[in-house]
Amino acid sequence: MNNATRKTDKESPLAADPVFMENLQPRMSDSLDDWVARLASTPLPVMRRTLTRVRDLLYQTSTSHQVLAGVIRHDPGFTLFLFRQLEQLPHRPREPIDKLSNAIPMLGMGLVERAAGSLPCLEDQLQGPPRRGLIDCYGRAAHAAIYAARLAAWHNWQDPERFALAGLLHDLGEMALWSAAPPLMRQLQQRMAQGDGREDAALEVLGFTLEQLNQRLGEAWRLPSLVQASQGLYNSHLPEPLSVMMAAALARASSRGWQTRQTLDRLELLAELFEVPPHQAASRFHQMAAEAAREIHPLPLPLPAFDLPRALSAPRVEAAEVLRQTPTSPPRPKAEPAANPVPPAPKPAGAETDAPPARPARAINPLQERLIQTLRSLHQEQGLRRVMFAMLTPDRGQIKVRFVVEREERDSLQGLTIDLGRPSLFVALLKRPQALWIHRDNREKYQAMLPREVRPLLGDQDCLLMSIFLKQRPIGLILADNGGDGVPLTDLQYQNFKLSCRQLIAGLD
């Protein structure tokens, strides 16, 4: 794990200050605005190793901007400080600065030198669990930066460096809270250890999600457009922000283990994103992890790649959860081939396995976790035998079924793609958040309005429909029925269906 961080049970010296502690306690008046105002004026600490290396470079007779950028680029604290300084220039550049290698020449060596002598040192500011919490955040950020740049190169996009910046600064809110309010972050961490989801734990402790804090801080600091776009889940239909979100999700999941359900889910999503077999996506990601370990091993950061060979050689004990299930039996994990083990970091991984890929379970990304929870709830608790979510494609010209929870294999909606270029009931539902129950009294009116791809699968049975919006923009539809059994739906099921969908929309906003 961490090859340089000392473990100690000491708390930050500030934790003993009663005035400081009182100011950190959440109050009813502590809104998101309060926290943004409190955190936006506080710099993130910088790792001692970064400060030392920058000072050493500045003492040399010739130091290039590119070499300095190579030292600073893995440190969120130093990087964030430089981009915040861009907003204070008397003559701001006409073109947006979204790469560290361009920011340093614009600011000048004098400012970098002053920063190296005045920015707070992480190891001096925090001790014990708070230090480990922020170090873990910085470790995930450094990995996310490398993964984002590699994913951009995989897409053949230009300027992978701007993707690296967006990955590095993706979780600004979490870093800022570990630095300024470690007791609250420890509360949040404890709730997550007890089984609460990341968003639920943050809502309970803070009253808002970490994603909301990320967005607001990004706006307050006027960070580059890709940084801000990748912090909003409502942009997950756009390829570039989605790749940054994917990099951050991979970094977070793999930091907790290589064979966990979360890591396997993200790998399956990565395979789907690049339209490659799962074992190729896994091999590619393992190679990226080894390359990341080689790049950042001088820093006191956790290096998950060191655990990779042991994890891949051990029997798999947890697999991605299958959505198709029965009310009486738990989901059955599907066996998958192990990806080819990679050598210990810093050596990069090499060959890919020739083993045929297993049929993947549907993947879960940060936006879709709540969708999956809603589908399962409708299926298991409301008695709806088939529930699906269809998501708008990035060009918004089609809607594609991405997730199905159903009782049986027959008449599955999985993989169905519906063209939105023709007038239909689905097009009308996506105009605004609204629900519809098709039953025997109105079937004749609405059946002809259903997309032609859907009519044979629904037949003459009741179904429930509701459009799902995020930030006042449609992202897809939820459809539920009794899976071809011909059993009429009830008014109670319809009311509960609407309530669940509205709660989903409220949670996404």
Sequence and secondary structure as in RCSB ss.txt:
>XXXX:A:sequence
MNNATRKTDKESPLAADPVFMENLQPRMSDSLDDWVARLASTPLPVMRRTLTRVRDLLYQTSTSHQVLAGVIRHD
PGFTLFLFRQLEQLPHRPREPIDKLSNAIPMLGMGLVERAAGSLPCLEDQLQGPPRRGLIDCYGRAAHAAIYAAR
LAAWHNWQDPERFALAGLLHDLGEMALWSAAPPLMRQLQQRMAQGDGREDAALEVLGFTLEQLNQRLGEAWRLPS
LVQASQGLYNSHLPEPLSVMMAAALARASSRGWQTRQTLDRLELLAELFEVPPHQAASRFHQMAAEAAREIHPLP
LPLPAFDLPRALSAPRVEAAEVLRQTPTSPPRPKAEPAANPVPPAPKPAGAETDAPPARPARAINPLQERLIQTL
RSLHQEQGLRRVMFAMLTPDRGQIKVRFVVEREERDSLQGLTIDLGRPSLFVALLKRPQALWIHRDNREKYQAML
PREVRPLLGDQDCLLMSIFLKQRPIGLILADNGGDGVPLTDLQYQNFKLSCRQLIAGLD
>XXXX:A:secstr
 BSS        GGGG HHHHHHHS  TT  HHHHHHHHHTS   B HHHHHHHHHHHHSS   HHHHHHHHTT 
HHHHHHHHHHHTT SS  SS    HHHHHHHH HHHHHHHHHHS BHHHH  HHHHHHHHHHHHHHHHHHHHHHH
HHHHTT S HHHHHHHHHTTTHHHHHHHHH HHHHHHHHHHHHTT  HHHHHHHHTSS HHHHHHHHHHHTT  H
HHHHHT GGGTTSHHHHHHHHHHHHHHHHHT SSSHHHHHHHHHHHHHHT  HHHHHHHHHHHHHHHHHHHTTSS
 B GGGGHHHHHHS        S  BTTB              STTS       S          TTHHHHHHHH
HHHHHTS  SEEEEEEE TTSSEEEEEEEEES STT  TT EEESSS  HHHHHTTSS EEEE TTTHHHHHTTS
 TTTHHHH SS EEEEEEEETTEEEEEEEEE TTS     HHHHHHHHHHHHHHHHHH 
